[in-house]
């Protein structure tokens, strides 16, 4: 009777070990296939995105240079505006002076 239980225990243990080993092999095969698929499908996509990133960085650098140029132009225009405002205030003072001279005094 003990031989029967011993054989049954060995057989169940052997089956469990076999099942676990087969599951590990299946998992390894699945991982390998998924890795190869991802590599073949997504590698061109990743390269395309990297190229696009390089182009966008070039455009960003060009835009930064353009912003610097535009800020310089804005500074020059602000100087012109302040000069014109000073000229306007001088002309207004001159007009007031002329209007006071031309107005009859009592």
GUPARO-256870 format. One record per residue: residue in three letters; x, y, z of N, C-alpha, C in turn. Coordinates in nm, 3 decimals, always signed. Layout:
<sites>
+-----+---------+---------+---------+---------+---------+---------+---------+---------+---------+
!  aa !      nx !      ny !      nz !     cax !     cay !     caz !      cx !      cy !      cz !
+-----+---------+---------+---------+---------+---------+---------+---------+---------+---------+
! Ala !       X !       Y !       Z !       X !       Y !       Z !       X !       Y !       Z !
...
+-----+---------+---------+---------+---------+---------+---------+---------+---------+---------+
</sites>
This chain:
<sites>
+-----+---------+---------+---------+---------+---------+---------+---------+---------+---------+
!  aa !      nx !      ny !      nz !     cax !     cay !     caz !      cx !      cy !      cz !
+-----+---------+---------+---------+---------+---------+---------+---------+---------+---------+
! Unk !  +0.081 !  -0.119 !  +0.000 !  +0.000 !  +0.000 !  +0.000 !  +0.085 !  +0.125 !  +0.000 !
! Unk !  +0.193 !  +0.125 !  +0.075 !  +0.279 !  +0.242 !  +0.075 !  +0.346 !  +0.261 !  -0.060 !
! Unk !  +0.373 !  +0.152 !  -0.131 !  +0.430 !  +0.166 !  -0.264 !  +0.333 !  +0.238 !  -0.357 !
! Unk !  +0.208 !  +0.210 !  -0.344 !  +0.108 !  +0.275 !  -0.428 !  +0.103 !  +0.425 !  -0.400 !
! Unk !  +0.100 !  +0.463 !  -0.271 !  +0.099 !  +0.605 !  -0.238 !  +0.230 !  +0.673 !  -0.279 !
! Unk !  +0.341 !  +0.602 !  -0.266 !  +0.471 !  +0.655 !  -0.305 !  +0.475 !  +0.679 !  -0.455 !
! Unk !  +0.424 !  +0.586 !  -0.532 !  +0.422 !  +0.602 !  -0.678 !  +0.328 !  +0.716 !  -0.718 !
! Unk !  +0.215 !  +0.726 !  -0.648 !  +0.121 !  +0.835 !  -0.678 !  +0.183 !  +0.970 !  -0.644 !
! Unk !  +0.252 !  +0.979 !  -0.533 !  +0.316 !  +1.104 !  -0.493 !  +0.426 !  +1.142 !  -0.591 !
! Unk !  +0.505 !  +1.042 !  -0.631 !  +0.611 !  +1.071 !  -0.726 !  +0.553 !  +1.110 !  -0.860 !
! Unk !  +0.449 !  +1.048 !  -0.898 !  +0.389 !  +1.078 !  -1.027 !  +0.327 !  +1.218 !  -1.025 !
! Unk !  +0.260 !  +1.258 !  -0.920 !  +0.201 !  +1.392 !  -0.910 !  +0.313 !  +1.496 !  -0.904 !
! Unk !  +0.416 !  +1.469 !  -0.825 !  +0.528 !  +1.562 !  -0.816 !  +0.597 !  +1.576 !  -0.951 !
! Unk !  +0.616 !  +1.465 !  -1.016 !  +0.677 !  +1.469 !  -1.149 !  +0.592 !  +1.546 !  -1.246 !
! Unk !  +0.461 !  +1.528 !  -1.239 !  +0.370 !  +1.602 !  -1.328 !  +0.372 !  +1.751 !  -1.297 !
! Unk !  +0.375 !  +1.784 !  -1.169 !  +0.379 !  +1.926 !  -1.130 !  +0.507 !  +1.991 !  -1.180 !
! Unk !  +0.618 !  +1.922 !  -1.163 !  +0.746 !  +1.976 !  -1.210 !  +0.746 !  +1.990 !  -1.362 !
! Unk !  +0.690 !  +1.891 !  -1.430 !  +0.681 !  +1.898 !  -1.576 !  +0.595 !  +2.016 !  -1.620 !
! Unk !  +0.481 !  +2.035 !  -1.554 !  +0.391 !  +2.146 !  -1.589 !  +0.459 !  +2.280 !  -1.564 !
! Unk !  +0.527 !  +2.292 !  -1.452 !  +0.596 !  +2.418 !  -1.421 !  +0.706 !  +2.444 !  -1.523 !
! Unk !  +0.782 !  +2.341 !  -1.558 !  +0.889 !  +2.356 !  -1.657 !  +0.831 !  +2.397 !  -1.793 !
! Unk !  +0.722 !  +2.335 !  -1.834 !  +0.660 !  +2.370 !  -1.962 !  +0.605 !  +2.512 !  -1.960 !
! Unk !  +0.547 !  +2.555 !  -1.848 !  +0.499 !  +2.694 !  -1.836 !  +0.614 !  +2.793 !  -1.845 !
! Unk !  +0.728 !  +2.761 !  -1.783 !  +0.844 !  +2.850 !  -1.791 !  +0.897 !  +2.860 !  -1.934 !
! Unk !  +0.900 !  +2.745 !  -2.003 !  +0.945 !  +2.746 !  -2.143 !  +0.847 !  +2.826 !  -2.229 !
! Unk !  +0.717 !  +2.808 !  -2.207 !  +0.617 !  +2.884 !  -2.283 !  +0.630 !  +3.033 !  -2.256 !
! Unk !  +0.655 !  +3.069 !  -2.129 !  +0.672 !  +3.211 !  -2.095 !  +0.795 !  +3.268 !  -2.164 !
! Unk !  +0.904 !  +3.193 !  -2.166 !  +1.026 !  +3.239 !  -2.232 !  +1.004 !  +3.256 !  -2.382 !
! Unk !  +0.935 !  +3.160 !  -2.443 !  +0.905 !  +3.170 !  -2.587 !  +0.816 !  +3.291 !  -2.613 !
! Unk !  +0.715 !  +3.310 !  -2.531 !  +0.625 !  +3.425 !  -2.547 !  +0.699 !  +3.557 !  -2.532 !
! Unk !  +0.787 !  +3.566 !  -2.432 !  +0.865 !  +3.687 !  -2.412 !  +0.954 !  +3.714 !  -2.532 !
! Unk !  +1.021 !  +3.610 !  -2.583 !  +1.110 !  +3.625 !  -2.698 !  +1.033 !  +3.671 !  -2.822 !
! Unk !  +0.919 !  +3.610 !  -2.846 !  +0.838 !  +3.649 !  -2.963 !  +0.788 !  +3.792 !  -2.949 !
! Unk !  +0.742 !  +3.828 !  -2.830 !  +0.694 !  +3.966 !  -2.808 !  +0.807 !  +4.065 !  -2.826 !
! Unk !  +0.927 !  +4.032 !  -2.777 !  +1.042 !  +4.122 !  -2.791 !  +1.080 !  +4.139 !  -2.937 !
! Unk !  +1.083 !  +4.028 !  -3.012 !  +1.117 !  +4.036 !  -3.154 !  +1.011 !  +4.115 !  -3.232 !
! Unk !  +0.885 !  +4.095 !  -3.199 !  +0.777 !  +4.167 !  -3.267 !  +0.788 !  +4.316 !  -3.238 !
! Unk !  +0.806 !  +4.350 !  -3.111 !  +0.816 !  +4.491 !  -3.074 !  +0.938 !  +4.555 !  -3.141 !
! Unk !  +1.045 !  +4.481 !  -3.147 !  +1.167 !  +4.533 !  -3.209 !  +1.145 !  +4.558 !  -3.358 !
! Unk !  +1.078 !  +4.465 !  -3.426 !  +1.059 !  +4.479 !  -3.571 !  +0.954 !  +4.584 !  -3.604 !
! Unk !  +0.853 !  +4.597 !  -3.522 !  +0.745 !  +4.691 !  -3.552 !  +0.778 !  +4.831 !  -3.503 !
! Unk !  +0.826 !  +4.842 !  -3.382 !  +0.841 !  +4.973 !  -3.320 !  +0.976 !  +5.039 !  -3.344 !
! Unk !  +1.076 !  +4.964 !  -3.388 !  +1.206 !  +5.023 !  -3.413 !  +1.199 !  +5.128 !  -3.524 !
! Unk !  +1.132 !  +5.103 !  -3.639 !  +1.120 !  +5.208 !  -3.740 !  +1.039 !  +5.328 !  -3.689 !
! Unk !  +0.939 !  +5.301 !  -3.608 !  +0.858 !  +5.412 !  -3.554 !  +0.944 !  +5.498 !  -3.463 !
! Unk !  +1.025 !  +5.435 !  -3.380 !  +1.112 !  +5.509 !  -3.289 !  +1.215 !  +5.589 !  -3.367 !
! Unk !  +1.273 !  +5.530 !  -3.472 !  +1.369 !  +5.604 !  -3.554 !  +1.303 !  +5.725 !  -3.619 !
! Unk !  +1.182 !  +5.707 !  -3.668 !  +1.110 !  +5.819 !  -3.729 !  +1.085 !  +5.929 !  -3.628 !
! Unk !  +1.046 !  +5.892 !  -3.507 !  +1.022 !  +5.991 !  -3.404 !  +1.151 !  +6.063 !  -3.363 !
! Unk !  +1.262 !  +5.990 !  -3.360 !  +1.390 !  +6.053 !  -3.327 !  +1.430 !  +6.152 !  -3.436 !
! Unk !  +1.408 !  +6.117 !  -3.562 !  +1.438 !  +6.209 !  -3.672 !  +1.351 !  +6.333 !  -3.663 !
! Unk !  +1.225 !  +6.313 !  -3.631 !  +1.133 !  +6.425 !  -3.617 !  +1.176 !  +6.515 !  -3.500 !
! Unk !  +1.225 !  +6.453 !  -3.393 !  +1.273 !  +6.529 !  -3.278 !  +1.393 !  +6.616 !  -3.317 !
! Unk !  +1.484 !  +6.559 !  -3.396 !  +1.601 !  +6.636 !  -3.441 !  +1.556 !  +6.755 !  -3.524 !
! Unk !  +1.462 !  +6.733 !  -3.615 !  +1.412 !  +6.843 !  -3.698 !  +1.343 !  +6.950 !  -3.613 !
! Unk !  +1.265 !  +6.907 !  -3.514 !  +1.198 !  +7.003 !  -3.427 !  +1.298 !  +7.082 !  -3.344 !
! Unk !  +1.406 !  +7.018 !  -3.301 !  +1.510 !  +7.090 !  -3.227 !  +1.578 !  +7.194 !  -3.315 !
! Unk !  +1.599 !  +7.161 !  -3.443 !  +1.656 !  +7.259 !  -3.537 !  +1.562 !  +7.377 !  -3.554 !
! Unk !  +1.432 !  +7.347 !  -3.570 !  +1.334 !  +7.454 !  -3.584 !  +1.328 !  +7.540 !  -3.457 !
! Unk !  +1.340 !  +7.476 !  -3.343 !  +1.338 !  +7.548 !  -3.216 !  +1.457 !  +7.643 !  -3.206 !
! Unk !  +1.574 !  +7.596 !  -3.247 !  +1.693 !  +7.682 !  -3.245 !  +1.674 !  +7.801 !  -3.339 !
! Unk !  +1.618 !  +7.776 !  -3.458 !  +1.594 !  +7.884 !  -3.553 !  +1.493 !  +7.984 !  -3.496 !
! Unk !  +1.390 !  +7.934 !  -3.430 !  +1.291 !  +8.023 !  -3.371 !  +1.349 !  +8.105 !  -3.257 !
! Unk !  +1.440 !  +8.045 !  -3.180 !  +1.504 !  +8.122 !  -3.073 !  +1.587 !  +8.236 !  -3.131 !
! Unk !  +1.659 !  +8.209 !  -3.239 !  +1.735 !  +8.315 !  -3.305 !  +1.642 !  +8.423 !  -3.358 !
! Unk !  +1.529 !  +8.382 !  -3.413 !  +1.432 !  +8.478 !  -3.464 !  +1.373 !  +8.563 !  -3.351 !
! Unk !  +1.350 !  +8.500 !  -3.237 !  +1.297 !  +8.574 !  -3.121 !  +1.398 !  +8.679 !  -3.077 !
! Unk !  +1.526 !  +8.642 !  -3.077 !  +1.629 !  +8.739 !  -3.038 !  +1.631 !  +8.857 !  -3.135 !
! Unk !  +1.621 !  +8.828 !  -3.264 !  +1.617 !  +8.936 !  -3.364 !  +1.494 !  +9.024 !  -3.345 !
! Unk !  +1.379 !  +8.960 !  -3.322 !  +1.256 !  +9.038 !  -3.304 !  +1.261 !  +9.122 !  -3.177 !
! Unk !  +1.322 !  +9.069 !  -3.071 !  +1.335 !  +9.149 !  -2.949 !  +1.424 !  +9.270 !  -2.973 !
! Unk !  +1.529 !  +9.253 !  -3.055 !  +1.614 !  +9.367 !  -3.091 !  +1.535 !  +9.471 !  -3.169 !
! Unk !  +1.453 !  +9.426 !  -3.264 !  +1.370 !  +9.519 !  -3.341 !  +1.270 !  +9.590 !  -3.251 !
! Unk !  +1.214 !  +9.518 !  -3.156 !  +1.118 !  +9.579 !  -3.062 !  +1.187 !  +9.687 !  -2.981 !
! Unk !  +1.309 !  +9.660 !  -2.937 !  +1.384 !  +9.761 !  -2.861 !  +1.408 !  +9.886 !  -2.943 !
! Unk !  +1.446 !  +9.868 !  -3.070 !  +1.468 !  +9.983 !  -3.158 !  +1.339 ! +10.062 !  -3.179 !
! Unk !  +1.228 !  +9.990 !  -3.198 !  +1.100 ! +10.057 !  -3.218 !  +1.055 ! +10.131 !  -3.092 !
! Unk !  +1.082 ! +10.073 !  -2.976 !  +1.048 ! +10.142 !  -2.852 !  +1.129 ! +10.269 !  -2.837 !
! Unk !  +1.256 ! +10.266 !  -2.877 !  +1.338 ! +10.387 !  -2.874 !  +1.281 ! +10.493 !  -2.968 !
! Unk !  +1.238 ! +10.449 !  -3.088 !  +1.177 ! +10.543 !  -3.183 !  +1.049 ! +10.602 !  -3.126 !
! Unk !  +0.969 ! +10.518 !  -3.060 !  +0.843 ! +10.565 !  -3.002 !  +0.872 ! +10.668 !  -2.894 !
! Unk !  +0.968 ! +10.642 !  -2.809 !  +0.999 ! +10.738 !  -2.703 !  +1.054 ! +10.868 !  -2.762 !
! Unk !  +1.135 ! +10.858 !  -2.870 !  +1.185 ! +10.978 !  -2.936 !  +1.070 ! +11.057 !  -2.997 !
! Unk !  +0.976 ! +10.985 !  -3.059 !  +0.859 ! +11.053 !  -3.118 !  +0.770 ! +11.114 !  -3.010 !
! Unk !  +0.756 ! +11.049 !  -2.897 !  +0.678 ! +11.106 !  -2.788 !  +0.744 ! +11.233 !  -2.735 !
! Unk !  +0.876 ! +11.231 !  -2.724 !  +0.947 ! +11.353 !  -2.682 !  +0.928 ! +11.465 !  -2.784 !
! Unk !  +0.933 ! +11.428 !  -2.911 !  +0.913 ! +11.528 !  -3.017 !  +0.771 ! +11.584 !  -3.011 !
! Unk !  +0.675 ! +11.496 !  -2.983 !  +0.535 ! +11.540 !  -2.973 !  +0.519 ! +11.636 !  -2.856 !
! Unk !  +0.578 ! +11.603 !  -2.741 !  +0.566 ! +11.695 !  -2.626 !  +0.635 ! +11.827 !  -2.655 !
! Unk !  +0.748 ! +11.825 !  -2.726 !  +0.815 ! +11.951 !  -2.764 !  +0.726 ! +12.033 !  -2.857 !
! Unk !  +0.664 ! +11.967 !  -2.954 !  +0.575 ! +12.037 !  -3.049 !  +0.453 ! +12.093 !  -2.977 !
! Unk !  +0.400 ! +12.016 !  -2.880 !  +0.284 ! +12.066 !  -2.805 !  +0.323 ! +12.190 !  -2.726 !
! Unk !  +0.441 ! +12.189 !  -2.664 !  +0.489 ! +12.306 !  -2.591 !  +0.509 ! +12.423 !  -2.685 !
! Unk !  +0.562 ! +12.395 !  -2.804 !  +0.583 ! +12.502 !  -2.903 !  +0.450 ! +12.559 !  -2.949 !
! Unk !  +0.352 ! +12.472 !  -2.969 !  +0.219 ! +12.518 !  -3.011 !  +0.157 ! +12.602 !  -2.901 !
! Unk !  +0.168 ! +12.560 !  -2.777 !  +0.113 ! +12.639 !  -2.666 !  +0.182 ! +12.774 !  -2.657 !
! Unk !  +0.315 ! +12.773 !  -2.679 !  +0.388 ! +12.900 !  -2.675 !  +0.343 ! +12.993 !  -2.785 !
! Unk !  +0.321 ! +12.939 !  -2.906 !  +0.275 ! +13.021 !  -3.018 !  +0.132 ! +13.069 !  -2.995 !
! Unk !  +0.050 ! +12.982 !  -2.938 !  -0.089 ! +13.024 !  -2.916 !  -0.096 ! +13.132 !  -2.808 !
! Unk !  -0.006 ! +13.128 !  -2.711 !  -0.003 ! +13.234 !  -2.609 !  +0.045 ! +13.365 !  -2.668 !
! Unk !  +0.140 ! +13.360 !  -2.761 !  +0.190 ! +13.481 !  -2.823 !  +0.086 ! +13.543 !  -2.917 !
! Unk !  +0.012 ! +13.458 !  -2.987 !  -0.086 ! +13.509 !  -3.082 !  -0.216 ! +13.551 !  -3.015 !
! Unk !  -0.243 ! +13.502 !  -2.895 !  -0.368 ! +13.540 !  -2.830 !  -0.353 ! +13.684 !  -2.777 !
! Unk !  -0.460 ! +13.766 !  -2.791 !  -0.453 ! +13.904 !  -2.743 !  -0.447 ! +13.905 !  -2.591 !
! Unk !  -0.361 ! +13.994 !  -2.541 !  -0.346 ! +14.008 !  -2.398 !  -0.432 ! +14.123 !  -2.351 !
! Unk !  -0.483 ! +14.108 !  -2.239 !  -0.570 ! +14.212 !  -2.188 !  -0.500 ! +14.298 !  -2.088 !
+-----+---------+---------+---------+---------+---------+---------+---------+---------+---------+
</sites>
